[in-house]
Amino acid sequence: MKYVLGIDLHGTLLDDDWEIKENIKGKLISSLKSIKNFCTVYICSGNDLAFVKKYIPEEILRSFEGYVLETGCVVSDGKKEEIIIPKNLIKDIKKLENILKDKNFEEVKYFARRLTTISLFTKTVTGGSDPAELYPKIKETVKKLGYSKKVHVTHSSVAVDIIPRGHNKFSGIKHIAKGLKTIGIADSLNDIHLISNADYSFIPANVSPGLLRELKEKGKKIINMEETSRTGKEVVLQSRYKTTEAVVEILEFINKNLI
């Protein structure tokens, strides 16, 4: 194996309806199989194992080697969840979560089940508000509570996430990679470490403005994927398609250009 690939869930592998549509399942499975000889593939998500299994069909789950969960703080082989951050960080996270729950933010639909992080979902499959709108309020609240040095506040396309500092999707995939080159496919601000640090990085057409802004501030050059075969850490390649269709196009590009 040459590479380890992490694919984000919401807004990347899953579409806006939190689905992988029937008309693209076959293409996705075929594209995942096409890179199996030189690349191991992981779902790389802010969610937990139960959530992944609920929304990803079993025939597609079989194409993945495992899972990097809770924004890089937990890994799984599909049967059990293994916490890979120091256990002493979790006590502060749980204390903060209880404080935030007591504040009853009107934008929050629910707090998702988490072992090591906090996820305040502002959207469900039936709709809700953009977590980017709640994000500044949560960030300021965390700062006032004195937790800014302990945690990092970010957001996906469905939730505001609070993560122990120093841990992220890239640190999680690096833990898995054990020296192999890394590839990231993702769309949201909570993917910034994965997309900015992976050896090869890809984004869908529906990439969030927050992630684009952060990438440009870090000096990354965004290039339309169909216009180049150029790869490397200095560039981020963007698909012409959104969500699942983008993943298929990116996997085909990887099979053609990264063997």
Residue frames as qw, qx, qy, qz and C-alpha x, y, z in Angstrom:
[[0.000, 0.885, 0.465, 0.000, 0.00, 0.00, 0.00],
 [0.420, 0.314, 0.001, 0.851, 1.17, 3.52, -0.86],
 [0.160, -0.353, 0.016, -0.922, -1.62, 5.65, 0.58],
 [0.071, -0.448, -0.815, 0.361, -4.27, 5.99, 3.26],
 [0.096, -0.360, -0.371, -0.850, -7.37, 7.91, 2.16],
 [0.016, 0.382, 0.694, -0.610, -9.85, 9.62, 4.48],
 [0.093, -0.407, -0.558, -0.718, -13.27, 10.53, 3.10],
 [0.202, 0.011, 0.415, -0.887, -15.51, 12.92, 5.03],
 [0.143, 0.396, 0.903, -0.084, -19.15, 11.98, 5.62],
 [0.188, 0.801, 0.474, -0.313, -21.62, 14.92, 5.63],
 [0.238, 0.889, -0.095, -0.379, -21.45, 17.05, 2.50],
 [0.039, 0.579, -0.750, -0.316, -18.92, 14.70, 0.91],
 [0.009, -0.002, 0.990, 0.139, -19.81, 11.01, 0.89],
 [0.118, 0.586, 0.773, -0.211, -23.42, 11.80, 1.88],
 [0.117, 0.471, 0.378, 0.789, -25.49, 14.31, -0.09],
 [0.182, -0.288, 0.195, -0.920, -27.73, 17.06, 1.31],
 [0.775, -0.282, -0.207, -0.526, -30.40, 14.46, 2.12],
 [0.448, -0.517, 0.696, -0.217, -27.85, 12.46, 4.18],
 [0.908, 0.198, 0.341, -0.144, -27.98, 9.73, 1.53],
 [0.158, -0.355, 0.738, 0.551, -26.01, 7.97, -1.16],
 [0.677, 0.353, 0.024, -0.645, -28.52, 7.85, -4.00],
 [0.854, 0.087, 0.512, -0.031, -29.29, 4.52, -5.66],
 [0.709, 0.703, 0.051, 0.038, -28.22, 5.72, -9.10],
 [0.241, 0.823, -0.476, 0.197, -24.65, 6.33, -7.91],
 [0.769, -0.478, 0.405, -0.127, -24.07, 3.41, -5.51],
 [0.940, 0.208, 0.190, 0.192, -22.67, 1.14, -8.23],
 [0.478, 0.761, -0.164, 0.406, -20.27, 3.80, -9.51],
 [0.324, -0.800, 0.389, -0.323, -19.09, 4.55, -5.98],
 [0.882, -0.288, 0.373, -0.014, -18.42, 0.89, -5.15],
 [0.845, 0.436, 0.097, 0.294, -16.60, 0.39, -8.46],
 [0.243, 0.844, -0.241, 0.414, -14.46, 3.49, -7.88],
 [0.556, -0.681, 0.420, -0.224, -13.58, 2.40, -4.35],
 [0.948, -0.030, 0.298, 0.111, -12.56, -1.03, -5.66],
 [0.674, 0.689, -0.050, 0.262, -10.38, 0.55, -8.35],
 [0.099, 0.804, -0.433, 0.395, -7.90, 1.95, -5.80],
 [0.862, -0.467, 0.104, -0.165, -7.82, -1.03, -3.44],
 [0.916, 0.172, -0.124, 0.340, -4.47, -2.32, -4.75],
 [0.508, 0.315, -0.222, 0.770, -2.55, 0.75, -3.66],
 [0.152, -0.383, 0.193, -0.891, -4.75, 2.59, -1.16],
 [0.226, -0.396, -0.849, 0.266, -6.63, 1.77, 2.05],
 [0.163, -0.471, -0.270, -0.824, -9.79, 3.82, 2.52],
 [0.209, -0.338, -0.728, 0.558, -11.35, 5.13, 5.73],
 [0.147, -0.823, -0.403, -0.373, -14.45, 7.15, 6.46],
 [0.404, -0.010, -0.345, 0.847, -13.13, 10.20, 8.30],
 [0.262, -0.668, -0.481, -0.503, -16.00, 11.82, 10.19],
 [0.134, -0.395, 0.428, -0.802, -16.97, 13.92, 13.17],
 [0.785, -0.250, -0.107, -0.557, -19.67, 11.34, 13.90],
 [0.493, -0.382, 0.752, -0.213, -19.63, 8.11, 15.88],
 [0.061, -0.123, 0.950, 0.280, -19.77, 4.51, 14.64],
 [0.300, 0.463, 0.793, -0.258, -23.52, 4.08, 15.15],
 [0.326, 0.735, 0.068, -0.591, -24.24, 7.13, 13.01],
 [0.117, 0.487, -0.703, -0.505, -21.99, 5.93, 10.18],
 [0.116, 0.067, 0.986, 0.098, -23.63, 2.51, 10.16],
 [0.327, 0.574, 0.592, -0.461, -27.09, 4.08, 10.15],
 [0.370, 0.785, 0.015, -0.497, -26.52, 6.21, 7.07],
 [0.199, 0.556, -0.710, -0.383, -24.04, 4.23, 4.95],
 [0.924, 0.093, -0.104, -0.355, -25.46, 1.10, 3.26],
 [0.794, -0.391, 0.459, 0.080, -23.76, -2.16, 4.21],
 [0.842, 0.387, 0.247, 0.284, -22.69, -2.90, 0.62],
 [0.312, 0.851, -0.162, 0.389, -20.71, 0.37, 0.63],
 [0.527, -0.757, 0.353, -0.156, -19.34, -0.04, 4.16],
 [0.945, -0.072, 0.260, 0.183, -17.64, -3.23, 2.99],
 [0.637, 0.656, -0.018, 0.406, -15.41, -1.09, 0.75],
 [0.090, -0.863, 0.301, -0.396, -13.83, 0.67, 3.76],
 [0.568, 0.204, -0.693, 0.394, -10.97, -0.59, 5.86],
 [0.388, -0.453, -0.626, 0.503, -12.26, 1.24, 8.94],
 [0.078, -0.880, -0.342, -0.321, -13.25, 4.56, 10.41],
 [0.333, 0.034, -0.328, 0.884, -11.64, 7.67, 11.88],
 [0.263, -0.716, -0.608, -0.217, -14.39, 9.09, 14.08],
 [0.391, -0.851, -0.259, 0.239, -15.16, 12.05, 16.32],
 [0.255, 0.949, -0.165, 0.090, -12.93, 14.36, 14.24],
 [0.547, 0.563, -0.554, 0.276, -9.87, 12.18, 14.71],
 [0.333, -0.545, 0.575, -0.511, -10.21, 11.26, 18.40],
 [0.758, -0.056, 0.592, -0.269, -11.58, 7.73, 17.90],
 [0.324, 0.366, -0.743, -0.457, -10.77, 4.94, 15.43],
 [0.762, 0.024, 0.496, -0.416, -12.78, 1.84, 14.65],
 [0.088, -0.180, 0.902, 0.382, -12.60, -1.40, 12.70],
 [0.490, -0.151, -0.508, -0.692, -16.38, -1.39, 12.42],
 [0.642, -0.339, -0.688, 0.007, -16.95, -3.45, 15.54],
 [0.527, -0.658, -0.350, 0.409, -15.59, -1.37, 18.41],
 [0.156, 0.929, -0.031, 0.335, -14.54, 2.22, 19.04],
 [0.762, -0.209, -0.214, 0.575, -11.03, 2.92, 20.32],
 [0.110, -0.992, -0.029, 0.049, -10.23, 6.26, 21.93],
 [0.795, 0.240, -0.053, 0.554, -6.80, 7.43, 20.75],
 [0.052, 0.747, -0.176, 0.639, -6.48, 10.64, 22.75],
 [0.209, 0.142, -0.741, 0.621, -5.30, 10.90, 26.38],
 [0.342, -0.546, -0.761, -0.075, -8.17, 9.89, 28.66],
 [0.283, -0.454, -0.418, 0.734, -7.56, 12.83, 31.00],
 [0.034, 0.005, -0.268, -0.963, -8.84, 15.24, 28.29],
 [0.269, -0.404, -0.772, -0.410, -12.30, 13.70, 28.32],
 [0.281, -0.541, -0.639, 0.468, -13.28, 14.89, 31.81],
 [0.041, -0.399, -0.028, 0.916, -13.03, 18.55, 30.80],
 [0.182, -0.068, -0.647, -0.737, -14.93, 17.89, 27.56],
 [0.310, -0.469, -0.822, -0.090, -17.83, 16.26, 29.43],
 [0.203, -0.544, -0.442, 0.684, -17.96, 19.08, 31.96],
 [0.051, 0.263, -0.246, -0.932, -18.12, 21.65, 29.15],
 [0.215, -0.231, -0.798, -0.514, -20.80, 19.64, 27.35],
 [0.253, -0.569, -0.749, 0.227, -23.05, 19.70, 30.42],
 [0.102, -0.497, -0.165, 0.846, -22.60, 23.47, 30.76],
 [0.120, 0.126, -0.500, -0.848, -23.53, 24.02, 27.11],
 [0.217, -0.381, -0.867, -0.236, -26.58, 21.77, 27.37],
 [0.186, -0.594, -0.593, 0.511, -27.85, 23.90, 30.26],
 [0.036, -0.357, 0.101, 0.928, -27.67, 27.02, 28.07],
 [0.462, 0.547, 0.681, -0.151, -30.41, 25.72, 25.74],
 [0.023, -0.353, 0.410, 0.841, -29.23, 27.35, 22.53],
 [0.646, 0.436, 0.326, -0.536, -32.33, 27.66, 20.36],
 [0.502, 0.593, -0.495, -0.389, -30.42, 26.72, 17.19],
 [0.011, -0.340, 0.939, -0.047, -29.35, 23.34, 18.57],
 [0.764, -0.065, -0.404, -0.499, -31.55, 20.41, 17.54],
 [0.926, -0.373, -0.036, -0.040, -29.66, 17.93, 19.68],
 [0.175, -0.729, 0.662, 0.010, -26.29, 17.01, 21.19],
 [0.834, 0.256, -0.461, -0.164, -24.99, 13.88, 19.44],
 [0.898, -0.420, 0.115, 0.066, -23.61, 10.92, 21.38],
 [0.478, 0.724, -0.420, 0.265, -19.83, 11.38, 21.68],
 [0.868, -0.298, -0.256, 0.303, -17.03, 9.69, 23.65],
 [0.626, -0.217, -0.026, 0.748, -14.39, 12.43, 23.35],
 [0.121, 0.137, 0.223, 0.958, -15.86, 15.52, 21.66],
 [0.254, 0.519, 0.539, -0.612, -19.02, 17.65, 21.62],
 [0.087, 0.183, 0.650, 0.733, -21.32, 17.96, 18.59],
 [0.261, 0.473, 0.444, -0.716, -24.18, 20.46, 18.64],
 [0.263, 0.298, 0.769, 0.500, -26.37, 19.56, 15.65],
 [0.230, 0.393, 0.129, -0.881, -28.24, 22.51, 14.14],
 [0.573, 0.258, -0.450, -0.634, -29.56, 20.36, 11.28],
 [0.653, -0.003, 0.741, -0.155, -31.38, 17.08, 11.03],
 [0.321, 0.120, 0.797, 0.496, -32.20, 15.16, 7.88],
 [0.152, 0.752, 0.635, 0.092, -35.39, 17.27, 7.62],
 [0.223, 0.781, 0.092, 0.576, -33.60, 20.63, 7.85],
 [0.573, -0.667, -0.227, 0.419, -32.44, 23.28, 10.29],
 [0.068, 0.985, -0.120, -0.107, -30.09, 26.25, 10.44],
 [0.681, 0.561, -0.344, 0.321, -26.53, 26.56, 9.12],
 [0.771, -0.489, -0.207, 0.352, -24.04, 25.67, 11.90],
 [0.491, 0.272, -0.008, 0.828, -21.78, 28.44, 10.57],
 [0.215, -0.702, -0.150, -0.662, -24.31, 30.89, 12.07],
 [0.754, -0.640, -0.112, -0.094, -24.11, 29.34, 15.56],
 [0.828, 0.135, -0.225, 0.496, -20.34, 28.79, 15.41],
 [0.216, 0.532, -0.254, 0.778, -19.25, 32.33, 16.51],
 [0.579, -0.598, 0.051, -0.551, -21.65, 32.24, 19.48],
 [0.956, -0.266, -0.113, 0.061, -20.34, 28.87, 20.68],
 [0.680, 0.319, -0.236, 0.617, -16.74, 29.94, 20.14],
 [0.056, -0.606, 0.212, -0.765, -17.28, 33.07, 22.24],
 [0.779, -0.507, -0.012, -0.368, -19.11, 31.11, 24.96],
 [0.936, -0.047, -0.196, 0.289, -16.27, 28.59, 25.18],
 [0.423, 0.466, -0.249, 0.736, -13.78, 31.46, 25.45],
 [0.349, -0.623, 0.143, -0.686, -15.73, 33.14, 28.27],
 [0.908, -0.375, -0.050, -0.179, -15.92, 29.82, 30.12],
 [0.288, -0.766, 0.573, 0.035, -12.11, 29.59, 30.03],
 [0.874, 0.017, 0.484, 0.040, -11.86, 26.53, 27.78],
 [0.553, 0.800, -0.161, -0.170, -10.14, 28.07, 24.74],
 [0.024, 0.680, -0.733, -0.017, -6.73, 26.63, 25.60],
 [0.507, -0.132, 0.834, -0.173, -8.21, 23.17, 26.09],
 [0.580, 0.431, 0.691, 0.002, -10.52, 22.82, 23.07],
 [0.056, -0.144, 0.486, 0.860, -10.89, 23.85, 19.44],
 [0.477, 0.524, 0.516, -0.480, -14.30, 24.99, 18.15],
 [0.012, 0.191, -0.669, -0.718, -15.17, 24.32, 14.52],
 [0.652, 0.309, 0.392, -0.571, -18.13, 23.20, 12.45],
 [0.321, 0.092, 0.850, 0.408, -19.25, 20.84, 9.69],
 [0.207, -0.192, -0.480, -0.830, -22.22, 21.29, 7.35],
 [0.558, -0.477, -0.596, -0.327, -24.58, 20.00, 10.05],
 [0.690, -0.646, -0.294, 0.139, -23.07, 20.66, 13.50],
 [0.002, -0.859, 0.403, -0.317, -20.77, 22.79, 15.61],
 [0.910, -0.063, -0.354, 0.205, -17.95, 20.57, 16.89],
 [0.276, -0.850, 0.384, -0.230, -15.78, 21.03, 19.97],
 [0.923, 0.181, -0.290, 0.176, -12.59, 18.97, 19.98],
 [0.683, -0.627, 0.091, 0.364, -9.63, 18.60, 22.37],
 [0.207, 0.907, -0.313, -0.193, -6.84, 20.89, 21.14],
 [0.149, -0.564, 0.789, 0.192, -4.13, 19.16, 19.14],
 [0.405, 0.131, 0.903, 0.054, -6.51, 16.55, 17.77],
 [0.477, 0.512, -0.095, -0.709, -8.27, 16.63, 14.40],
 [0.913, 0.332, 0.137, -0.195, -9.08, 14.53, 11.35],
 [0.560, 0.671, -0.476, 0.104, -5.52, 14.70, 10.07],
 [0.196, -0.528, 0.755, -0.337, -4.02, 13.54, 13.39],
 [0.800, 0.001, 0.483, -0.355, -6.49, 10.65, 13.29],
 [0.865, 0.494, -0.048, -0.077, -5.68, 9.59, 9.74],
 [0.270, 0.720, -0.605, 0.206, -1.95, 10.00, 10.45],
 [0.544, -0.373, 0.671, -0.339, -2.36, 7.61, 13.40],
 [0.895, 0.246, 0.324, -0.184, -3.79, 5.08, 10.95],
 [0.635, 0.734, -0.237, -0.046, -1.29, 5.77, 8.15],
 [0.800, -0.466, 0.292, 0.238, 1.85, 4.88, 10.13],
 [0.374, -0.489, 0.484, 0.622, 4.13, 6.61, 7.65],
 [0.424, 0.410, 0.691, 0.418, 2.17, 6.03, 4.43],
 [0.010, 0.074, 0.194, 0.978, 1.23, 9.05, 2.33],
 [0.171, 0.479, 0.706, -0.493, -2.18, 10.52, 3.11],
 [0.038, -0.288, -0.545, -0.787, -5.10, 11.65, 0.95],
 [0.122, 0.384, 0.620, -0.673, -8.10, 13.69, 2.10],
 [0.090, -0.394, -0.602, -0.689, -11.51, 14.32, 0.53],
 [0.195, -0.546, -0.650, 0.491, -13.71, 16.72, 2.48],
 [0.113, 0.667, 0.447, 0.585, -15.88, 19.85, 2.35],
 [0.367, -0.864, -0.283, -0.195, -16.20, 21.67, 5.70],
 [0.037, -0.845, 0.364, -0.389, -14.30, 23.86, 8.14],
 [0.743, -0.507, 0.409, -0.153, -13.80, 20.96, 10.57],
 [0.935, 0.224, 0.165, 0.219, -11.79, 19.29, 7.76],
 [0.195, 0.950, -0.242, 0.025, -9.20, 22.07, 7.56],
 [0.422, -0.637, 0.641, 0.075, -6.38, 20.06, 9.16],
 [0.774, 0.137, 0.608, 0.116, -7.03, 17.05, 6.93],
 [0.605, 0.745, 0.242, 0.142, -7.19, 19.06, 3.71],
 [0.097, 0.954, -0.275, 0.063, -4.31, 21.41, 4.51],
 [0.383, -0.649, 0.657, -0.008, -1.92, 18.72, 5.80],
 [0.890, 0.142, 0.433, 0.003, -2.62, 15.61, 3.70],
 [0.424, -0.276, 0.577, 0.641, -0.12, 14.82, 0.97],
 [0.033, -0.202, -0.654, -0.728, -2.95, 14.99, -1.58],
 [0.163, 0.383, 0.589, -0.693, -6.17, 16.92, -0.96],
 [0.048, -0.301, -0.699, -0.647, -9.50, 17.14, -2.76],
 [0.224, 0.303, 0.480, -0.792, -12.71, 19.13, -2.25],
 [0.295, 0.530, 0.773, 0.186, -16.18, 18.89, -3.85],
 [0.105, 0.486, 0.320, 0.806, -17.93, 21.73, -5.67],
 [0.459, -0.755, -0.336, -0.325, -20.07, 22.32, -2.54],
 [0.578, -0.024, -0.443, 0.685, -17.01, 23.11, -0.40],
 [0.269, -0.847, -0.416, 0.194, -17.90, 25.48, 2.45],
 [0.225, 0.893, -0.072, 0.384, -16.82, 29.15, 2.26],
 [0.541, -0.787, 0.286, -0.077, -15.13, 28.73, 5.64],
 [0.861, -0.151, 0.373, 0.312, -12.88, 25.92, 4.46],
 [0.610, 0.631, 0.182, 0.444, -12.05, 27.74, 1.23],
 [0.074, -0.951, 0.123, -0.274, -11.12, 30.87, 3.15],
 [0.681, -0.629, 0.367, 0.067, -8.86, 28.98, 5.57],
 [0.858, 0.141, 0.333, 0.364, -7.14, 27.11, 2.72],
 [0.432, 0.783, 0.081, 0.441, -6.39, 30.32, 0.86],
 [0.316, -0.905, 0.221, -0.180, -5.08, 31.95, 4.05],
 [0.784, -0.408, 0.429, 0.185, -2.70, 29.01, 4.37],
 [0.036, 0.649, -0.553, -0.521, -1.43, 29.67, 0.84],
 [0.538, 0.133, 0.823, 0.124, -3.07, 26.67, -0.82],
 [0.239, 0.275, -0.447, -0.817, -3.83, 26.97, -4.51],
 [0.629, 0.297, 0.622, -0.359, -7.30, 25.72, -5.48],
 [0.126, 0.323, -0.683, -0.643, -7.29, 24.12, -8.96],
 [0.816, 0.197, 0.064, -0.540, -10.20, 22.66, -10.92],
 [0.668, -0.259, 0.694, 0.070, -9.47, 18.95, -11.13],
 [0.770, 0.489, 0.407, 0.054, -10.52, 18.49, -14.76],
 [0.346, 0.926, -0.152, 0.014, -7.94, 21.05, -15.84],
 [0.053, 0.742, -0.649, 0.160, -4.84, 19.34, -14.43],
 [0.905, -0.098, -0.409, 0.066, -3.10, 16.18, -13.36],
 [0.219, 0.541, -0.490, 0.648, -0.96, 18.22, -10.99],
 [0.746, -0.562, -0.350, -0.074, -0.88, 16.97, -7.40],
 [0.528, 0.193, -0.450, 0.694, 1.02, 17.77, -4.22],
 [0.343, -0.533, -0.581, 0.510, 0.76, 19.49, -0.85],
 [0.107, -0.227, 0.016, 0.968, 0.83, 22.99, -2.34],
 [0.357, -0.061, -0.437, -0.823, -2.44, 22.49, -4.24],
 [0.423, 0.212, 0.759, -0.447, -5.99, 21.42, -3.45],
 [0.083, -0.047, -0.746, -0.659, -7.94, 19.94, -6.35],
 [0.441, 0.238, 0.428, -0.752, -11.65, 20.70, -6.66],
 [0.284, 0.285, 0.887, 0.226, -14.21, 18.47, -8.36],
 [0.199, -0.123, -0.343, -0.910, -16.81, 19.93, -10.71],
 [0.548, -0.396, -0.653, -0.339, -19.44, 17.84, -8.92],
 [0.426, -0.554, 0.320, -0.640, -21.05, 17.97, -5.48],
 [0.719, -0.340, 0.466, -0.388, -21.00, 15.42, -2.64],
 [0.826, -0.072, 0.559, 0.022, -21.14, 11.72, -3.68],
 [0.739, 0.650, 0.128, 0.120, -20.64, 12.42, -7.38],
 [0.097, 0.897, -0.411, 0.133, -17.55, 14.42, -6.51],
 [0.621, -0.474, 0.623, -0.044, -16.17, 11.49, -4.51],
 [0.866, 0.288, 0.399, 0.089, -16.58, 9.21, -7.54],
 [0.519, 0.832, -0.091, 0.175, -14.79, 11.70, -9.81],
 [0.192, -0.825, 0.511, -0.146, -11.98, 12.14, -7.29],
 [0.781, -0.242, 0.575, 0.001, -11.52, 8.39, -6.85],
 [0.809, 0.519, 0.231, 0.152, -11.26, 8.01, -10.63],
 [0.236, 0.908, -0.287, 0.195, -8.64, 10.78, -10.68],
 [0.502, -0.637, 0.577, -0.095, -6.68, 9.04, -7.89],
 [0.879, 0.067, 0.468, 0.059, -6.77, 5.74, -9.79],
 [0.677, 0.697, 0.099, 0.213, -5.47, 7.42, -12.92],
 [0.257, 0.857, -0.233, 0.380, -2.86, 9.76, -11.47],
 [0.377, -0.722, 0.485, -0.320, -1.58, 8.43, -8.12],
 [0.999, -0.021, -0.045, -0.008, -0.80, 4.76, -8.86]]
